[in-house]
Amino acid sequence: MKLKIAVMGTRGIPANYGGFETFAEMLSIGLAERGHHVTVYCRANNIQFEEAYYHGVRLVVLPTIRHKYFDTVAHTFLSVLHGVFQNYDAVLVCNSINSIFCFIPRMGGQPVAINVDGLEWQRAKWNRLGQWMYRFSEWLATFVPNRVVTDSRTIQHYYQQKFHTPSTFIPYGAKTERVDTDAILRQYGLDKRGYVLYVSRLEPENNAHEVVRAFEKTKTDLKLVMVGDAPYNNRYIDALKDTKDPRILFTGYVFGRGYRELQSNAYLYIQATEVGGTHPALLEGMAHGNCVLANDVPEHREVLEECGVYFSLKGRGDLLGKLQYLLDHPEEVAAFREKAVHRIEQEYTWKRIILDYEKLFIRLACGK
């Protein structure tokens, strides 16, 4: 059964921002390779790719309002208006804030699933109105779309407990791989296994400041590579970059082969986030064979289980202590690398995730 599928609510593909965009790229290309007709809606202020198709996926580029509070919702509103005339068999909307628009394709006879992501209202960047809107959108997500998709068991449990709403659990995926090229390493003067890697949007709840602060106190010749950026957050980022430690490098966003090179050659990877569901960068760090040092929150425990090392931000100096220990014990780092790859191969392959979404879309198209 070949379907006509739309993906809305992300910045679009090729991915050049964050987790939802990487997810949209991998999912849409995978579905297209399986013979489905897939369309991804892209924001004009984010996509420079000029072709109409990307690896068999149709791209629809629409304008938006470049503002922290309106960027996502303005573009999704235009996307659903455009999509209602496209006769899609199934629509996937990303981000719970967009749940309010899910009634539009449904009115046009198109079934809709929404991937709600994490608990966005917990992010420090939102004011009280923004937090209220996300809480309200969570409630709307329980009945406006046809189906709720959660990417972690923790978020699935949250929707069940708070709203008594069952959801379809489908996590993100990752491809186990290592690349041998080193162009970006040479660009930044890095040695293989000669740096600690951090990847995330540079926002307070992702605790980049905690990672920088801890690394400044380590006794090591290794470097710390901070990959990421964030719109609308210049003051926080400027404060991070004000570090006097010459071992700390800020690369901004890195995608494609350069990103895979950094993941493939790190000594270890730090996942310091505390808000969200399954973080794609965490899965990618594991899939590229990294020892992972993760913030001890339920979402990370769910993914890593016993295949990584955990630190608590509530314990004074715990991040520094765990980081220094791993820097001093490379044999344990090597053991965790093997465990991480095995965990991905067992639970988080893209092939498995793409098939799970395909089954979901077929059920939606058949009215189930």
N, C-alpha and C positions, 0 to 999 in steps of 0.2 A: 504494500500500500504506500504509494508515493504522495506526500503531503506538500501543501503550500504553507510555509511557516514564516512568521515574522518575529524578530527579536527587537524589543524597544526598551528604552529607559537607560541605556548606557551612553557613553560618549561616542561609541562606534568603533569600527575596525578599519585598518590594522590597529591593534592595541598600542596606545602610546600614553597611557595614564595609570591605570590601576587594575585591581583584581576583576571587577565586573567586565572590563574591556577584554582582558585576557580570556576570561570565561566565554564571552560572546564570540570571540574569534575562534577558539578551539571548538566550541559547540557547533557553531554555524558551519565551519569548514567540514567538520566530521559528519554532520547531517547531509551536507551537499554531496560529499563523497559517497554517501549511501543512497543517493538518487533523489533526495528531496529538494524542492525549490525553496531556498531560504533567502530571506531579506533581512538585513540589519539596518536599522535607522541610525544615522550618524549626525553629530552636531557640526555645523559649518565652521564654528570657531575652534574645532579640535582636529579635524581631519584634513590632511593635505593630499591624500591619495586622490588622484584625478580620474581613475578609471571607473567604469560603471559596475564592474565585477571584480571581486578579490577572491582568488582561489575558488571560483564557482559560486560565490555568494553575491547576490545583488545588493548594492549599497544605495540607500536613499538618503541624501544629505539635505537636511532642513535647518533653517536658522533657529536661533535661541536668544535668550537674554543673558548676557554675560554678567551674572550677579550671583553671589553665594546662595541667596534664597530663591532665585527664580530660574537658574540655569537648567536644572534637571526637569522641573515641572513644566516650564514653558515648552521645552523641546518635546517632552513626552505628549503633551496636549496636542501639538501639531502632528506628531507621529500617529496618534490614534485617529485623528481626523483624516489624515491621508490614508491610513490603513483600512478604514471602514469601507472604502471603495475598491479594495484590492482582492476581495473574495478569499481571504486566508482561511485555511482549515484549522489553524491553531495559532494563537498569539502568546508569546512569552514576554511579560513585562518584568523588568528588574527594578528593585528598590521599592520598599513599602510605601514611600511618600507618593508613589505614582498610583496607588490603589484607587484613588478617587476617580481616575480616568478609565478604569477597567469596564465601566458600564457601557462606554461608547462602542467598542467592538462587539460587545455582547448584544447591544441593540441591533447591530448589523448582522447578527447571526453567527458571529465568530467566537468560539470558546476561548477563554483566557485563563492562563496560569500566571501567578505572580511569585517570583523569587524575592522573598522579603529581606534577604541579607540578615544583618545582625540587628542589635538594639541601638539604632542610630541616635535616639534621643539621649543616650548616655554620653555622646561626644561633647567635649567642652566648647567646641566652636559654635554651638547653637545657643541662642538666647532663649528666654522662657517661651516666646512664641514659637520658635523653631522646635523646641522640645515638645511643646503641646501638639504641634502639627504632626510630628512623627508618632506620638502616642495615639492620636486620633486616627492616623493612617493605618496603624497596626490593627485597630478595631475594624476599620473599613475593609482591610484585606481579608477578614474572616468571612465576608459575605458578598462583596462586590464582584470579585473574580470567581471563576468556576472552581479553581483549585489553588491552594497555597503550597508553595515549595519551600522547604527549609534546608539549608546546607549543612546544618549540624544537629546532632541529637539534642544538644543543650537548647538551641532555639526551638526545635520541635517540641520539647518538653514545656518551654515557656508558653507557646501558643496553646498547648493543650491545657495547662494549668490555669492560665489567666483567662482565656476565652472559650475553653472547652471546644476547641477547634482542632480536628485532626489535620495533619499536613503530610505531604509526600516528601520523604527525606531523600535528597539526592545531593551528595557533597560535590565539591570541586574536584578536579583531577589534576594530575601532573604526569609528565613523561620522564621516565628514568633515563637519563643520558648524561654524558660528560663530553665536553668539547675540548679538543687539544690545541686549538689556536690560542694566541695570547696577545692579539692586537691591542685590546683595551688595557691589558696589564702593562704593556710597554708604554702606552699613552700616559698612564698615571704612575709609572715607575714602581710597579708592584712585582713581587716575586710569587711564584706558585707556592701555595700554603703559607704565604708570608703576610697574611692579613686576616682580620676578623671582619665579617660582613654583616651589615644591617640594611634591610630593605623595607621601606614603608613610606606612606605619606608622612611628611614632617609636621605632625600635629601633636598637641600635648598628650592626648590619651594614648598615643602610640609610643610615648616615653622615650623619644630620641634624646631628650635632655638627660634622662637617667643613664642611658647607655654612654653618652659622652662623658658625663661626670664620673662614672665608674672607670671608664677606660683611662681617663687622665691620671688615675691613681695606680694603674697596673705597672708592674715591672716586667717589661717585655720590649723587644726590638720590633715586634710585629706592628703593623699599622691597623687602623680602624677605617673601613670604607663605608661611608654613609650614602646609600643610594635612595633617592627620592626627593620630592619637593611637595609643594601644596599651593594651590591658588588661594588668594585672600588671607594669607597667613604670614606676611613678610616680617612682622615684628618678632615672632617666635623663631623663625628661621634665621634672622639676623643675629639673634641672641645665641643660637647654637653655633653659628659660624664664628662667633667672637672668641672661641677657644684659642688658647695660646699653645696648645699641644701640636707640634708639627707632625705628629704621627697620624693625625685625624684628617681624612680627606672627604670632601663633599663633592659628589659627582653630578647631582641633579638626577633627573630621570634617565635611566638607561634601559633600552629594550633590545629585542632581537638577539643576535649573536653576542654582542657585547655583554648583555645581561647574563647569558648562559655561560660566557667565559668567566665572569665574576663568581657565579654560583659554583662553577666546576672547580675552581682553584682556591677557594677560601680555606683557611685553617679551621674555622668554625663559623656558624651562622647564629645570630641573635634574633629572636622573635620576642619583642617587648610589648606588643599591643595588648590592650585589655578590653577593647570593645569590638564586637563583630562576631561572625560565625566562624566558618572554616576559612582561614586566611590563605589565599593562593600562594603568597610568597613563602609561607611556612612549608606547604607541600612541595614547592619548587626547590626550596633549600634541601629538604629531605631527598627528593628525587635525584638531585645532582650529587648526592653522596656526601652531605655535610653532617657533621655532628651539630645538633641543635641545642642551644641554651635558650629556654623559653620561660616567659612570664607564667607563673603558676596560676592559671585561670582554667575553668572547666573546658572551654573550647579547645585549648591547647592540649590538655590532658586527653581529651577525646581522640585527637589526631595522633599524638605522639605515643601515648600509653607509656611503656617502659623503654622507649627507643630514643630518649633524649634526657637532658638534665634540666631541672627546674630551679628558678629563683623566685623569691618573694620580694616585692617592693615594700612590703610592710616591715620586713626585717632589716634593720639598719646594717648596711654593708653586705647584705646577702648576695646581691648581684656582683659586686666586686670580688667577694670571696669565691663564688662559683666560677667566675671568669678567670681569676688568677689560678685556681686549681686546674682548670682545663688547659690553660696555657702551659702549666708546669708538668702536665701528664699527657703527652701526645699518644701514648699507647691506649689510653682510655678513649681519647678522641677518635682514634682509628676504629675501635670496636663499635662505637655509637654510629659511625658512618655506615657500616654494613647493616646494622639494625634498621636504620632509617630507610635505606633503599628497599629492604625486604618489606617493610611496612607499606610503602607506596605500592609495590608490586602486588600486594595482597588485597588492598582496600581502595586505592585511589587512582586507578588507571583511567585515562581519558576514554578508552574504548568502553569501559564499563559505564562511565557517566553518560556518554553519548547514547548508548543503548537504553539506559534508564529514561532519558528524556524522550527518546523516540517512542518508547512504550507509553509514556505519559501523553504525548501528543496524539498518538493513535487512539487512545482511550477518549481524549477530549473530542477528537474529530468524529468519533462514533457515538458521542453523546453519553459516555459512561463516566 
